[in-house]
């Protein structure tokens, strides 16, 4: 049977400003102006306006946050 892992291989790192952060999702505007929608389930809350770096895994169709640094 084929591998059913919903994640793509490898990680992606993004830095930017948090626009919205809720219990299960967030929007991050990266330094290059890209708006990313993130799955934040299991991550601590981050205030809007905070500058952070996130390490993510691509989860079709969005990104799952693996680690947050401030």
CNS distance restraints for C-alpha pairs under 8 A (distance, minus, plus):
assign (resid   6 and name CA) (resid  59 and name CA) 6.05 0.50 0.50
assign (resid   6 and name CA) (resid  60 and name CA) 6.51 0.50 0.50
assign (resid   7 and name CA) (resid  57 and name CA) 6.58 0.50 0.50
assign (resid   7 and name CA) (resid  58 and name CA) 5.68 0.50 0.50
assign (resid   7 and name CA) (resid  59 and name CA) 4.68 0.50 0.50
assign (resid   7 and name CA) (resid  60 and name CA) 6.76 0.50 0.50
assign (resid   8 and name CA) (resid  57 and name CA) 6.88 0.50 0.50
assign (resid   8 and name CA) (resid  58 and name CA) 5.48 0.50 0.50
assign (resid   8 and name CA) (resid  59 and name CA) 6.57 0.50 0.50
assign (resid   8 and name CA) (resid  60 and name CA) 7.90 0.50 0.50
assign (resid   9 and name CA) (resid  57 and name CA) 7.55 0.50 0.50
assign (resid   9 and name CA) (resid  58 and name CA) 7.81 0.50 0.50
assign (resid  10 and name CA) (resid  57 and name CA) 6.62 0.50 0.50
assign (resid  11 and name CA) (resid  55 and name CA) 6.54 0.50 0.50
assign (resid  11 and name CA) (resid  56 and name CA) 5.45 0.50 0.50
assign (resid  11 and name CA) (resid  57 and name CA) 4.76 0.50 0.50
assign (resid  11 and name CA) (resid  58 and name CA) 7.16 0.50 0.50
assign (resid  12 and name CA) (resid  55 and name CA) 5.69 0.50 0.50
assign (resid  12 and name CA) (resid  56 and name CA) 5.14 0.50 0.50
assign (resid  12 and name CA) (resid  57 and name CA) 6.16 0.50 0.50
assign (resid  12 and name CA) (resid  58 and name CA) 7.54 0.50 0.50
assign (resid  13 and name CA) (resid  53 and name CA) 6.91 0.50 0.50
assign (resid  13 and name CA) (resid  54 and name CA) 5.61 0.50 0.50
assign (resid  13 and name CA) (resid  55 and name CA) 4.45 0.50 0.50
assign (resid  13 and name CA) (resid  56 and name CA) 6.18 0.50 0.50
assign (resid  14 and name CA) (resid  30 and name CA) 6.50 0.50 0.50
assign (resid  14 and name CA) (resid  53 and name CA) 5.54 0.50 0.50
assign (resid  14 and name CA) (resid  54 and name CA) 5.41 0.50 0.50
assign (resid  14 and name CA) (resid  55 and name CA) 6.66 0.50 0.50
assign (resid  14 and name CA) (resid  56 and name CA) 7.99 0.50 0.50
assign (resid  15 and name CA) (resid  30 and name CA) 5.52 0.50 0.50
assign (resid  15 and name CA) (resid  31 and name CA) 6.25 0.50 0.50
assign (resid  15 and name CA) (resid  51 and name CA) 7.34 0.50 0.50
assign (resid  15 and name CA) (resid  52 and name CA) 5.68 0.50 0.50
assign (resid  15 and name CA) (resid  53 and name CA) 4.15 0.50 0.50
assign (resid  15 and name CA) (resid  54 and name CA) 6.42 0.50 0.50
assign (resid  16 and name CA) (resid  28 and name CA) 6.29 0.50 0.50
assign (resid  16 and name CA) (resid  29 and name CA) 5.44 0.50 0.50
assign (resid  16 and name CA) (resid  30 and name CA) 4.00 0.50 0.50
assign (resid  16 and name CA) (resid  31 and name CA) 5.05 0.50 0.50
assign (resid  16 and name CA) (resid  51 and name CA) 5.50 0.50 0.50
assign (resid  16 and name CA) (resid  52 and name CA) 5.75 0.50 0.50
assign (resid  16 and name CA) (resid  53 and name CA) 6.54 0.50 0.50
assign (resid  17 and name CA) (resid  28 and name CA) 5.73 0.50 0.50
assign (resid  17 and name CA) (resid  29 and name CA) 5.38 0.50 0.50
assign (resid  17 and name CA) (resid  30 and name CA) 6.44 0.50 0.50
assign (resid  17 and name CA) (resid  31 and name CA) 7.73 0.50 0.50
assign (resid  17 and name CA) (resid  48 and name CA) 7.70 0.50 0.50
assign (resid  17 and name CA) (resid  49 and name CA) 5.65 0.50 0.50
assign (resid  17 and name CA) (resid  50 and name CA) 5.58 0.50 0.50
assign (resid  17 and name CA) (resid  51 and name CA) 4.48 0.50 0.50
assign (resid  17 and name CA) (resid  52 and name CA) 6.34 0.50 0.50
assign (resid  18 and name CA) (resid  26 and name CA) 7.47 0.50 0.50
assign (resid  18 and name CA) (resid  27 and name CA) 6.19 0.50 0.50
assign (resid  18 and name CA) (resid  28 and name CA) 4.62 0.50 0.50
assign (resid  18 and name CA) (resid  29 and name CA) 6.43 0.50 0.50
assign (resid  18 and name CA) (resid  46 and name CA) 7.63 0.50 0.50
assign (resid  18 and name CA) (resid  47 and name CA) 7.21 0.50 0.50
assign (resid  18 and name CA) (resid  48 and name CA) 5.07 0.50 0.50
assign (resid  18 and name CA) (resid  49 and name CA) 5.18 0.50 0.50
assign (resid  18 and name CA) (resid  50 and name CA) 5.50 0.50 0.50
assign (resid  18 and name CA) (resid  51 and name CA) 6.45 0.50 0.50
assign (resid  18 and name CA) (resid  52 and name CA) 7.28 0.50 0.50
assign (resid  19 and name CA) (resid  26 and name CA) 7.47 0.50 0.50
assign (resid  19 and name CA) (resid  27 and name CA) 5.43 0.50 0.50
assign (resid  19 and name CA) (resid  28 and name CA) 5.65 0.50 0.50
assign (resid  19 and name CA) (resid  29 and name CA) 6.70 0.50 0.50
assign (resid  19 and name CA) (resid  48 and name CA) 5.22 0.50 0.50
assign (resid  19 and name CA) (resid  49 and name CA) 6.07 0.50 0.50
assign (resid  20 and name CA) (resid  26 and name CA) 5.19 0.50 0.50
assign (resid  20 and name CA) (resid  27 and name CA) 5.14 0.50 0.50
assign (resid  20 and name CA) (resid  28 and name CA) 7.22 0.50 0.50
assign (resid  20 and name CA) (resid  47 and name CA) 7.75 0.50 0.50
assign (resid  20 and name CA) (resid  48 and name CA) 5.46 0.50 0.50
assign (resid  21 and name CA) (resid  25 and name CA) 6.10 0.50 0.50
assign (resid  21 and name CA) (resid  26 and name CA) 4.20 0.50 0.50
assign (resid  21 and name CA) (resid  27 and name CA) 6.56 0.50 0.50
assign (resid  21 and name CA) (resid  40 and name CA) 7.91 0.50 0.50
assign (resid  21 and name CA) (resid  45 and name CA) 6.76 0.50 0.50
assign (resid  21 and name CA) (resid  46 and name CA) 6.16 0.50 0.50
assign (resid  21 and name CA) (resid  47 and name CA) 6.78 0.50 0.50
assign (resid  21 and name CA) (resid  48 and name CA) 6.53 0.50 0.50
assign (resid  22 and name CA) (resid  26 and name CA) 5.95 0.50 0.50
assign (resid  22 and name CA) (resid  40 and name CA) 7.57 0.50 0.50
assign (resid  22 and name CA) (resid  45 and name CA) 7.05 0.50 0.50
assign (resid  23 and name CA) (resid  40 and name CA) 6.59 0.50 0.50
assign (resid  23 and name CA) (resid  41 and name CA) 6.29 0.50 0.50
assign (resid  23 and name CA) (resid  42 and name CA) 7.90 0.50 0.50
assign (resid  23 and name CA) (resid  43 and name CA) 7.88 0.50 0.50
assign (resid  23 and name CA) (resid  45 and name CA) 7.01 0.50 0.50
assign (resid  24 and name CA) (resid  39 and name CA) 5.80 0.50 0.50
assign (resid  24 and name CA) (resid  40 and name CA) 4.85 0.50 0.50
assign (resid  24 and name CA) (resid  41 and name CA) 4.57 0.50 0.50
assign (resid  24 and name CA) (resid  42 and name CA) 7.80 0.50 0.50
assign (resid  25 and name CA) (resid  37 and name CA) 7.11 0.50 0.50
assign (resid  25 and name CA) (resid  38 and name CA) 5.44 0.50 0.50
assign (resid  25 and name CA) (resid  39 and name CA) 4.59 0.50 0.50
assign (resid  25 and name CA) (resid  40 and name CA) 4.91 0.50 0.50
assign (resid  25 and name CA) (resid  41 and name CA) 6.99 0.50 0.50
assign (resid  26 and name CA) (resid  37 and name CA) 5.75 0.50 0.50
assign (resid  26 and name CA) (resid  38 and name CA) 5.04 0.50 0.50
assign (resid  26 and name CA) (resid  39 and name CA) 6.57 0.50 0.50
assign (resid  26 and name CA) (resid  40 and name CA) 6.49 0.50 0.50
assign (resid  27 and name CA) (resid  35 and name CA) 6.61 0.50 0.50
assign (resid  27 and name CA) (resid  36 and name CA) 5.54 0.50 0.50
assign (resid  27 and name CA) (resid  37 and name CA) 4.67 0.50 0.50
assign (resid  27 and name CA) (resid  38 and name CA) 6.15 0.50 0.50
assign (resid  28 and name CA) (resid  35 and name CA) 5.71 0.50 0.50
assign (resid  28 and name CA) (resid  36 and name CA) 5.18 0.50 0.50
assign (resid  28 and name CA) (resid  37 and name CA) 6.60 0.50 0.50
assign (resid  28 and name CA) (resid  38 and name CA) 7.55 0.50 0.50
assign (resid  29 and name CA) (resid  33 and name CA) 5.76 0.50 0.50
assign (resid  29 and name CA) (resid  34 and name CA) 5.57 0.50 0.50
assign (resid  29 and name CA) (resid  35 and name CA) 4.48 0.50 0.50
assign (resid  29 and name CA) (resid  36 and name CA) 6.32 0.50 0.50
assign (resid  30 and name CA) (resid  34 and name CA) 5.22 0.50 0.50
assign (resid  30 and name CA) (resid  35 and name CA) 6.40 0.50 0.50
assign (resid  30 and name CA) (resid  36 and name CA) 7.52 0.50 0.50
assign (resid  37 and name CA) (resid  62 and name CA) 6.34 0.50 0.50
assign (resid  37 and name CA) (resid  63 and name CA) 7.00 0.50 0.50
assign (resid  38 and name CA) (resid  62 and name CA) 6.10 0.50 0.50
assign (resid  38 and name CA) (resid  63 and name CA) 5.04 0.50 0.50
assign (resid  38 and name CA) (resid  64 and name CA) 5.91 0.50 0.50
assign (resid  38 and name CA) (resid  65 and name CA) 6.68 0.50 0.50
assign (resid  39 and name CA) (resid  62 and name CA) 7.04 0.50 0.50
assign (resid  39 and name CA) (resid  63 and name CA) 6.01 0.50 0.50
assign (resid  39 and name CA) (resid  64 and name CA) 4.75 0.50 0.50
assign (resid  39 and name CA) (resid  65 and name CA) 6.23 0.50 0.50
assign (resid  40 and name CA) (resid  64 and name CA) 6.50 0.50 0.50
assign (resid  40 and name CA) (resid  65 and name CA) 5.73 0.50 0.50
assign (resid  43 and name CA) (resid  65 and name CA) 7.59 0.50 0.50
assign (resid  43 and name CA) (resid  67 and name CA) 7.94 0.50 0.50
assign (resid  46 and name CA) (resid  50 and name CA) 6.98 0.50 0.50
assign (resid  50 and name CA) (resid  70 and name CA) 7.86 0.50 0.50
assign (resid  51 and name CA) (resid  70 and name CA) 6.49 0.50 0.50
assign (resid  52 and name CA) (resid  68 and name CA) 6.87 0.50 0.50
assign (resid  52 and name CA) (resid  69 and name CA) 5.82 0.50 0.50
assign (resid  52 and name CA) (resid  70 and name CA) 4.60 0.50 0.50
assign (resid  53 and name CA) (resid  68 and name CA) 5.96 0.50 0.50
assign (resid  53 and name CA) (resid  69 and name CA) 5.38 0.50 0.50
assign (resid  53 and name CA) (resid  70 and name CA) 6.36 0.50 0.50
assign (resid  54 and name CA) (resid  65 and name CA) 6.46 0.50 0.50
assign (resid  54 and name CA) (resid  66 and name CA) 7.37 0.50 0.50
assign (resid  54 and name CA) (resid  67 and name CA) 5.79 0.50 0.50
assign (resid  54 and name CA) (resid  68 and name CA) 4.72 0.50 0.50
assign (resid  54 and name CA) (resid  69 and name CA) 6.51 0.50 0.50
assign (resid  55 and name CA) (resid  65 and name CA) 6.07 0.50 0.50
assign (resid  55 and name CA) (resid  66 and name CA) 5.56 0.50 0.50
assign (resid  55 and name CA) (resid  67 and name CA) 5.28 0.50 0.50
assign (resid  55 and name CA) (resid  68 and name CA) 6.67 0.50 0.50
assign (resid  56 and name CA) (resid  63 and name CA) 5.88 0.50 0.50
assign (resid  56 and name CA) (resid  64 and name CA) 5.40 0.50 0.50
assign (resid  56 and name CA) (resid  65 and name CA) 4.55 0.50 0.50
assign (resid  56 and name CA) (resid  66 and name CA) 5.24 0.50 0.50
assign (resid  56 and name CA) (resid  67 and name CA) 7.19 0.50 0.50
assign (resid  57 and name CA) (resid  63 and name CA) 5.60 0.50 0.50
assign (resid  57 and name CA) (resid  64 and name CA) 5.43 0.50 0.50
assign (resid  57 and name CA) (resid  65 and name CA) 6.80 0.50 0.50
assign (resid  57 and name CA) (resid  66 and name CA) 7.01 0.50 0.50
assign (resid  58 and name CA) (resid  62 and name CA) 6.18 0.50 0.50
assign (resid  58 and name CA) (resid  63 and name CA) 4.55 0.50 0.50
assign (resid  58 and name CA) (resid  64 and name CA) 6.48 0.50 0.50
assign (resid  59 and name CA) (resid  63 and name CA) 5.01 0.50 0.50
assign (resid  59 and name CA) (resid  64 and name CA) 6.09 0.50 0.50
